[in-house]
């Protein structure tokens, strides 16, 4: 659903006026709405962070398939007694 800028402004103005009548500020209310949304989606946020950190650890511990590891033979000098 796409909301036009005109509709959005109309809704915002109405909410601001209603909040002001009740002695509240729009930005404080908006911040509270953001916090509530974050709390309601906390499980999703934690899952995403776990997947990200798990993936990051996996990449560090396992070489990539197309990554070649070069192993050079070392020679041990032979000494005569």
CORGI-V475697 format. One record per residue. N is the residue number from 0. RES is the residue in three letters. PSI is psi in whole degrees, 0 to 359 (NA if undefined). BURIAL is 1 if it has 16 or more other C-alpha atoms within 10 Angstrom, else 0. Layout:
n:N res:RES psi:PSI burial:BURIAL
n:N res:RES psi:PSI burial:BURIAL
This chain:
n:0 res:UNK psi:125 burial:0
n:1 res:UNK psi:132 burial:0
n:2 res:UNK psi:131 burial:0
n:3 res:UNK psi:159 burial:0
n:4 res:UNK psi:325 burial:0
n:5 res:UNK psi:315 burial:0
n:6 res:UNK psi:319 burial:0
n:7 res:UNK psi:315 burial:0
n:8 res:UNK psi:319 burial:0
n:9 res:UNK psi:315 burial:0
n:10 res:UNK psi:316 burial:0
n:11 res:UNK psi:314 burial:0
n:12 res:UNK psi:318 burial:0
n:13 res:UNK psi:315 burial:0
n:14 res:UNK psi:317 burial:0
n:15 res:UNK psi:317 burial:1
n:16 res:UNK psi:319 burial:0
n:17 res:UNK psi:318 burial:0
n:18 res:UNK psi:319 burial:0
n:19 res:UNK psi:320 burial:0
n:20 res:UNK psi:324 burial:0
n:21 res:UNK psi:3 burial:0
n:22 res:UNK psi:21 burial:0
n:23 res:UNK psi:157 burial:0
n:24 res:UNK psi:144 burial:0
n:25 res:UNK psi:314 burial:1
n:26 res:UNK psi:324 burial:0
n:27 res:UNK psi:317 burial:0
n:28 res:UNK psi:317 burial:0
n:29 res:UNK psi:318 burial:0
n:30 res:UNK psi:319 burial:0
n:31 res:UNK psi:321 burial:0
n:32 res:UNK psi:320 burial:0
n:33 res:UNK psi:314 burial:0
n:34 res:UNK psi:319 burial:0
n:35 res:UNK psi:318 burial:0
n:36 res:UNK psi:319 burial:0
n:37 res:UNK psi:315 burial:0
n:38 res:UNK psi:320 burial:0
n:39 res:UNK psi:336 burial:0
n:40 res:UNK psi:21 burial:0
n:41 res:UNK psi:321 burial:0
n:42 res:UNK psi:316 burial:0
n:43 res:UNK psi:319 burial:0
n:44 res:UNK psi:315 burial:0
n:45 res:UNK psi:322 burial:0
n:46 res:UNK psi:316 burial:0
n:47 res:UNK psi:318 burial:0
n:48 res:UNK psi:320 burial:0
n:49 res:UNK psi:317 burial:0
n:50 res:UNK psi:319 burial:0
n:51 res:UNK psi:312 burial:0
n:52 res:UNK psi:325 burial:0
n:53 res:UNK psi:318 burial:0
n:54 res:UNK psi:320 burial:0
n:55 res:UNK psi:317 burial:0
n:56 res:UNK psi:322 burial:0
n:57 res:UNK psi:318 burial:0
n:58 res:UNK psi:325 burial:0
n:59 res:UNK psi:323 burial:0
n:60 res:UNK psi:334 burial:0
n:61 res:UNK psi:131 burial:0
n:62 res:UNK psi:149 burial:0
n:63 res:UNK psi:154 burial:0
n:64 res:UNK psi:316 burial:0
n:65 res:UNK psi:3 burial:0
n:66 res:UNK psi:125 burial:0
n:67 res:UNK psi:138 burial:0
n:68 res:UNK psi:123 burial:0
n:69 res:UNK psi:128 burial:0
n:70 res:UNK psi:118 burial:0
n:71 res:UNK psi:133 burial:0
n:72 res:UNK psi:142 burial:0
n:73 res:UNK psi:143 burial:0
n:74 res:UNK psi:143 burial:0
n:75 res:UNK psi:122 burial:0
n:76 res:UNK psi:139 burial:0
n:77 res:UNK psi:126 burial:0
n:78 res:UNK psi:144 burial:0
n:79 res:UNK psi:140 burial:0
n:80 res:UNK psi:NA burial:0
